[in-house]
């Protein structure tokens, strides 16, 4: 009698490992928002210049997305991920030593460049480890780390800052990244080289997972300008790029100006701020978890791929537009309610990477992901600068009108521009 081998579930461990990577990634790009009020006061940095520091990360993060995507298609994630993680963690520690605008801005530029490959690597790993019907849930799970990690760790870091000063925030977050980089190098393997049994590898492969991505068995393509032209020439891809720009425009407010907005412009006391900071991030965590697993459930129930993947994103972007409501209320509780609703919607809309897994050319997963992340994270430049300028001129409320308008444009992009969800070949 033939015994049928039961598939292992090693991919769940991989999903958890990516979750930790994403938590560290977003903590290291958002930690400076916690220190901005005290840092600015101690170093004499005004709101407009602080806007430049807060945006510095995204200048290089966006600029290096396309070359990073090209590299991701060529360097195994087991080695590439820990290398960049350890290097940006060292730069994070140096933020705690910096004492001037120039030093802070340059270090943020360096961290942005080093973090640039992180999400293309995440996308490559999840595309190689998960079949189509599980991929949105996996992406939703690890994406939620950017909200859950900040929700629980930001309040702790604010308390750390209150006791030991703002520099301690960078020392602790940098040390955490150094340790995790070593853990990834020791533990991560591609599907065929891992502890996953043959049945699990077959389950992934037969379900649409590209199990040879990021392995030496996959032939490496030489650089081609035709590949660059491919990732820019399709309307379908531009629809996804524009939609994700709208998603990240809202995110970058919360990652940069949100704590300063509560303390400086809503006059919340520092002891109350950690609780209020955490609530919208918890709401976003719930939103992204709901989006990922609801999307996969819709797909398994027989709805089309386009409906299953795009519906949570469109609803989420319209909900993100509710952030403008904070301009029309006075109580801290009402402000946080609008912020939480908007960030819940942002969480719903944060599974855009699942569309890249479905529409990117098979041989250009990394390059398409890099282009997607480059264009979307131009918002990391625009949003902090817009809020910095408006704060300096006394019109910070207009910033929420800007974010709300971009969110509506993003929803319309998913409705009117993308069309049928299918892979570009």
N, C-alpha and C positions, 0 to 999 in steps of 0.2 A: 504493500500500500504506500502510495506517495504522500509524504507529509508536506503540506503547503506551508512555506515559511511566512510567518506573520511579520509585516513591516515594523521596524523599530520606529521610534518617534524622536530621533536625534535632532530633527529640524526644530523641535520646540526649544531645545537648549541653544541652538544657533539664534533663534528669535530672541531669547532672553539675553544673549551676549550682545546682539545689536541694540537691544533696549538700553543696556548699560552704556554702550558707546554713545548713543544719542543723548542720554541724560548728561553725560560729561561734556559732550559737544556744546549743548545749549547752555549749560552752566558756565562754561568758559567764554561763551560769546555774550552772555547776559549778566555775568557777575559785576561788570563795571557799572551797570545801571543802579545797583544797590549802593555802590560807593560814591556815586556821582555827587550827591548833595554835600557830604562831608569832604570829599576830595576837592570839589570845586571851591569850597570855603577855605580849606587849608592852603591850597596852592594858588588861590586868586584867579580861578578860571571862570569867566562869565558864561551865561547860557549859550550864546552863539558859538563860542569856542568849544564848549562842552558838546554841542551838537556835532562839531567836526570830529571830536574824539569818539563819540558814540557811533558815528558813521564810518570811521576809519576802517573798522573790520570789513565792512561790506565792499569798500573800493577794491581791495585785492581779492576778497572772497568771490566777487562776481567776475573780476578780470581773469582769474585763474581757473574758472569753472571749465571752460572748453579745453585748454591744455590738460587739465586734471582728468577730464573725461577720457581724453585720448590715452593718458597714462594708465588709467584704470583698466582699459581694455588690454593692457600689455604687462602689468605688474601684478603678481599674485596677491590677493587681499591678506593672506597670512603675514606677508612681510610689509606691504605698503601701509596698511592701517596702523600697526604699532609704531612704525617709523614716524609718520606724521603726528600721531597722537603724543608721543613722547616729546617731540620737538616743540609742538605748540604748548604743551604743559610747562616746559622750561621757560618759554616766553611769557606764560601767564605768571609764573613765579617772579619774573623780572618786573612785571607791572607793579608789584609790591615794593620794588626798590626805586622806581622812577619818581622824579620830583619836579617834572616840568611838562608843559603842554607838548613840546616837541617829542620828548621821550615817550609819553603816553600814546601819542598819535602814531609814532613809528612802530611801537610794539603792537598796537592794534592792527596796523597794516600787516605786520608779520604773522600774527595769529590768523588773520583772515586768509592769507595765502596758504598757510599750512592746513587750515581746516577745509579748504576748497574741495579736496577729493573725498571728504568723508561721506557725503550723501550719495554721490555716484557709486562709491564702494558699497554702501548699504543696499542700494538698488540692485547692484550686480549680485550681491550675496543672496538677497531674497529671491531674485529671479532664478538663481541656480538651485535654491534649496526648497522652493515651494511651488506646487502645481497651481494652475490658474485659479481653481475654485477656492484656494486657501490664501491667495496672495494678498488680497485687500485686507483680510483680517490680520495677517502678519504685519503688513505695512501700518495698519491702524494701531496695532499693539506697540511696535517700536516707535512710531511717531508720537504716541501718547507720552513717551518718556520725556520729551521736550517740555511737556506741561506738568507731568507728575513730579519729575525731579525738581523743577523750579518751584512748584507749589509747596513741597515739603522742605526742600533744602534752602530756599531763599529766606524763609523766616529764621532758620537756624543761623544762616550767615549774617543776617541783620543783627541777631543777638551777639554773635561773635564780634561783629564790627563795633557794637556798643561797648563791649568789654575790652577788646584788644586793639581797636582801631581799624581803619579801612584797609590797611596794608595786609592784615592777617587774612582777609577774604581771598586774596590772590595766592598767598602761600598755601592755604589749605586746598583750594580747588586745583592748583597746579600739581600738588603732591598726589592727589587722587588720580589724575590723569596719567602720571608717570607709572603708578602701580598697575593701573588697568591696561596700559600698553603692553606691559610684560605678560599679563594674564592672557591677552588675546594671542600674542605670539606663541605662547606655550600650548594653548588649547584649540585654536581654530584650525580646521582643515576643510578642503572642498569635499563635496558629497562622496566622490569615488575614493577619496583618501581618508575618509573619516570612519567613525565607529558605526555609522549607519549601515545596515545590512543591505544585501542586494535587492531585497523586496522593497525596501523604502526608496532606494535609488530608482528602481523601476516605477514605483508609484509616482514619484516626482516627475520623472522623464515622460511617462505616458500621459500625465496630466498637464503637460505644457511647460514644465520646468526645464531650464537649459542647464543641465547638470555639469556640463564641461566649461561653463563660463569661469574665467579666473583660474584655469588650470593649465599646466604645461602641455596637455594633450590638444589644446586648442591652438591652431595656427595663428600667429600674430600677423596682422595686416600691416604693410608699410603705410606711412602717412600718405594721404591723398587729398588734394583739394576738392576732388569730387565728393568725398565724404563730407567735407565741410559744407559744400553746396547742398547736399542731401538734407542735412538737419535744419536748413533754413528755408527750403523751397516749398514745403508743403503747408497748405492752409490748415490742415488738421493739427499739425504740430504747433503752429502759431496760436491756435485756439487754446491749446493746453498751456503754452508759455504765458499768454496774457492772463488766463485764469489764475495761474499760480502767482503771478505778480500781484494780483489783487489779494490773494490769501496772505502772502508774506507782508504786504503793506500794513495790514492790521497787526500781524505778529510783531513787527519791528517796533511798533509803538510800545507794546507790552514789554519787549526785551530791552528797551532803552529809556523811554521817558516816563513810564508808568509810576515807578516809585517817587520820582521827583515831582510829578504832577500831583500826587496825593499829598506829599509833605509841603511843597512850596506853594502850590496853587489852590489846593483844597484845605490846607492848613491842618492836616491830621498830625497828631502827636506821634513821635517816633515809636513809643510802646504799642500804639494801636496799629501802626502801619503793617507789621508782619502778618497779622490776621487778614487785613483787607487785601494785601498783596496776594495772599494764598488763594482766596475765594475764586477769582476769575481763572486762575490756572487750573484749579480743580474742576471748574465747569468745562474748560477746554479739554481736559483729560477725559471727562465723561463723553463729550462730543465726539472725539476722535475714536474712542473705543466703540461707541454706538455706530459711527459711520462705517468702520472697517467690517465689523461683524454683520451689520444689517446689509451692507453691500454684497457680501458673500452669500448671505441667506437669500437675498432677492435673486441672485444668479442661480443658486441651486434650486430655487422654486420654479424656474423656467422663464423668468424675465430676461430680456436681452442684455448683453454685456453693457451696451451703452446706457440703458436705463439704470442698471444696477450700480454702475460706477459713477455716473454723472449726477444722479438725483441727490445724494447726500451733499455733494459739493455745491450744487446750485442752491439748495435750501440753506446751506450753511453760509454762503456768501450774502444772501439776502438778510439773514439774521445778523451777520457782521455789521451791516449798515446801521443797525440800531445803536451803535456806539455814539452816534450824534445826539442821542437822547440825553447823554450826560450834560450837555450844554443847557438843558432846560430844567434841571432840578438842583436843589441846594443841599439837602441832607447827605452826609457821607454814605448812608445806607442806600439811598436811591442811586447815587453815583455808581456804587459798587454793583448794584443790581443791573444797571445798563451795561457796565463793563463785563459782568459775568455772562449776560445774555449774548453780547457781541462775541466774547471769546469762546463761549459754547458753540456758536455758529462757526467760528473760525476753526474749532476742532473738527466739526462735521466736515468742513471743506478741506481738511488737511490730508486727504488720501490721494492727492494728485499724482504721487509717484506711481500709484497703481495703474494710472493711464499710460505713463511712460513705459511700464512693463508690457503693455498691450499694443502700443502703437509704434514704438521705436523699431527701426530695422534690426534684424537679429544680430548682424555683425557690428552694429553701432550702438549697443545698449549704453555703454559708458559715455560715448561722445554725445548722444542725444540727451542723456541725463545731465551731463555737464552743461550743455546749452540751455536746457530747461532751468537748471539751478542758477545759471549766469543771469538770464533775463529776469527770472523771478526775484532774485536777490539784488537787483538794481534798486528795489524798494528799500533795502537796508541802507542805501545811500540817501535816497530821497526822503524817506519818512523822518529819520533823525534830524536832517538838515531843515526840513519844513517846520518841524516842531521847535527846533532851536531858534530859527529866525522869528517865528511867531511868538515864542516865549520872550525873546529879547524885545520885541515891539509891543508886547502886552496884548496879543490877540491869539493866545494859544487855543481858544475854543474853535477857531477856524480850522485847526488841524484835524478835528474830528469830522468836519464837513468834507475835507479832503479824503480821509480814510473811507468814509461812508460812500462817497461818489465812486472811488476806485473799486469798492466791493461790488457795487451794482454793475459796473462795466465788466467785471470779471464774470459775474453770473450770466450776463448777456453773451459773453464770449463762449461759454459752455453751451448755451442754448442755440446760438445762431452760427457759430464759426466752425466748431469741431466736426459736426456731421456724424456719420457712422463710425463707431469705434472699431477699428481694425488696423492690423500692422502695416506700416509702410514698407514696401519691399523695393 
